[in-house]
Amino acid sequence: MNENRDEPQKTFDVPEKVMIECLIPSVLERSNQKIPSLRDLAAEHLLSPPLTTWYKALKVIKKLPDKIPPLPRDIHNILNSQCPEQICSTVKPDGTVYTVGDKCTLMLIPESLQNINQFAGIVRSCDINPFLNFDHSVRLEHANLPFESTHWVLHTNDVLENSQNTTYLQQVQLVHSLAQKTIVDWQVPRLHDTIATIFLKKIATGDSLYPGGNEQNGNRYSYTHVRERTNEYRLIVGGFVPNGLQIQEHVTSTDKDVGVAVLLKF
């Protein structure tokens, strides 16, 4: 008898299949309407932005993979669930609560982005300045490292509440507390995932996550720690302005503008 057992193989879907699965709830609500062909689907008319941003961004830059990992079957429930108070404790002007989909970005990160330097060229081709400040030593160490195998992330649009002006260790404790309270594996993000989410969101919607200060946001800056280090210093990403994103070593223990984001990886 052959004792060897094949390892379980990963399953992959085509992007259109994932879009159809996302589309089903909307289709059921519009069962008497004609559905256009999926390739040319104006998805924003049928789906909420949390479910379509990834598709729009990757289609614009021509990086939509032929095969992609499937989304969790309960992705609608995840996105429509009430936002944990550590992510957002406020309510909307009409008194309703914010959902995870309101405060997080669902993004497909394809390995075909290659590395940060290659991706920056793609971003520039979309008339977006990629970097205002990318520390030289950080760029040398990290910018040519490849993106991981194609995967999904659900990345917060801002840092956790009360995480700014605290140490990295205190921020990690906040993340662990959130994961324990929600029984969901929220994690401190990696550099590549945060950069990809910020730029792909900008390409798809024009929104700037982790922005620099401006009149609209009360001159509030937002940077998130990521897991990576350079020269023993933890890296921070943010301060995104029209001149570009900032990526640098965080050489002080605390900063009023520096907090921590979280993500789920699928």
N, C-alpha and C positions, 0 to 999 in steps of 0.2 A: 504494500500500500504506500502511496506517495504521501509522505508526512508534510510536504511543503504546502503552505497555504498562501494564496495570493493576497497581498494587502488590499484593503478596500480602495477603490479608485475614486478620485474626486469626480463629482458630476459638474457639468457646465451647461449653461443655457445660452441661446443666442439673445442679443439685446432686445430684439422684437418680442420674443417670448416673455421676457421679464416685463416689458412695457405692457403687453396684453394682460399679464397677471395684475399689474398695477391698475390697469384700466377697468378691470371687471366691475368693481363697485360703482364707478361712474357710469359704465354702460348700463348696468341694471337700473340706475336712476333715470336713464335716458333711453329706455328700450325701444321707444317709438321713433328714435332719431337714426339717421343713416350714419354709419361710421366710415370715415375716409380711410384710404390706404395708409398702413402704419408708417411706411418709409417717409411719407410726406405729411404725416399727422401733425397738425398744429396742437401739440400736446398741452400747451398751456390753456387751451380752451376746454379741455376735457379733464385735466388732472390738476391737482394743486401743485405749486412749485416744489414742495418737498420731495415729490416723487419724480420730477422731470428734470431737475437742474443738471444731474449727471449726464443725462442723454443729450441735452441741448449743448452742453459744454464740449463733450467729446465729439459730437457731430461737427461742431464748428471747426475744431482743430484737426478733424479727420483722424482721430485716434480711437474711434469706437471699435472695440475688439469684435472678432467674429464669434467668439465664445466667451462667456463670462460666468462667474460663480452665481448660483441662484441666491436670491434674497431670502431671508427668513419668511416662513409662511405667514407669520403674524406681524409682518412689517407695518401693515395698516394700523393694527392695534398699538404697536410701539410708537408710531408717529402721532397718533391721535390721543395718546395717553397724557394725563396731566403732567406738566413739567415738574420734576423734583425741585423743591424749594432751594436746594443748594445751587441749582442752575438759574432759576428765576422764581423769586418769591412774590413778585408783583402780579397784578391782574390787568387785563385790558381795560381801556376806557369805558367799555360797556359793562364791565364787572365780571366778564367771563374769564376763565383761567387760560393761561398760555399752555400750549401743548408742546411736546417734545419736538414735533415738526416745525413749530413756530421758532424755536430757539436753537435748533440743531440743523446741520446740513448733511443730507445723505449723498455720498459721493462714491463713485466707482474710480479706483486708482489703478489704471492699467500699467503693466510693466513696460509697455511700449513707449512710455514717457522717457525711458532710458535712465537719465540721471538729471540732477538739478540744472547743470549747465545746459544740457540739450533742451530741457523743458523751458528754461528761461528764454531761449531763442524762439520757441513757439509762442510764448506769452508776448514777446516783443512784436511778433508778426501780427498780433491782434491789436496793435496800437496801445499796449499797456506797458508802462515802464516796469520791469520786474523788480529791480533793487535800487533803493536809495542808498543803502549801506549794507554790504555783505562783507563782514570782517575778513581780511585776507587769509589769516590763519585758519579760520572756519571754512572758508571756501576751498582752500587747498586740501583740507582733511575730508570734507563731506560732499562737495559738489559733484564729484565724479563717481560717487558710489551709486550703484544701480537701485532703482525702485524695486520693491519686493514683487513677487508674483501677483498678478491681478487680484484685487480684493476690494471689498466694500468697507467704508467707514461711515459712522454717524458721529460727526464732529460738532461740538458746541460752537455757537457763533461768537461767543465771548468767554471770558474767564469765569470761573466759579465765583459766586458772590462771596465777599469777605476773604478772598484769596490774595488780593493785592496788598502790598506792604507787609507780607509775611515771608518767612524763610521757605526755601524749597522743601525742607523736611516737614514743615507745618502744612504746606500745600499738599504734599503726598498723603499726609494724615487726613486732610479734607477729602481727597479722592477715595481713600480707603473707607472712610465713613459713609460717603455717598454709595459706594458699591455694596457695603453691608446693609445699609438701610433699604436700598431698592432691590437687593438680591440680583443685581445686574453687574457684569464685569466692566465697569467704567475704568478707563486707564489714562495715565498721562500720555499724551500723544508723542509720536516720533516726528522728527524733523521733516522727512519727506512727505508724510501724510498731511501735516499742517500746511506746508507750502503748497502742495497740490490742491488741497481743499480751498485755500484762500484764492489762488489764481483761477481755478476752474469755476468757482462761484462768481468771481468778477467777470469772467468771460461770458457766462450764461446769463447773469442777471444785472451786472453793473454794480452790485453791492460790494462794499469793501469791509471785510471782516477784520477784526483787530486793528482798528483805524488809528491814525494820528489825530491829534486834536484839531477841531474845527468848530465853527459857529453852531452847526447843527447838533453836535454832541456835547456842547458846553466845554469845549477845549479839553476833552478827556482822552487820554492816550490809553491804549490797551496792548499789552504784550503778554504772551504766554511762555512759560517754561516748556521745553521739550526734554526728552530723556537724554539726548546726546550731550557730550562734553567736548571741549577743546581746551588744551592746556589746563586740564583739571577744573575748568569753569563750566557750569551748566549753560546751555545756549537758550536764548530767548528769540522769539519771532513776533513781529507786530509793527505798530506804528505805521500802518499802511496809508500812504498819501499818494496824490497823483504822480509824484516823482519816484514812487516805488516802495517796496517792503524793506524792513530792516531785520537783519539777522546778525546777532552778535553774541559775544561772550558776556555773561552777567557776572561782573566782578565784585558786586556788593551783595551783602546777605539779604537785604530787603530793598524794595523800591515801591513807591506809591503807584506806579504804573504797571508793575509786573505781577501777574497772578498766574493761574494755571487753568488751562482748558482740560476737557476730558473727551474721550471718544470711545465708541464701541467698534470692534472690528469683526466683520463677518467673512 
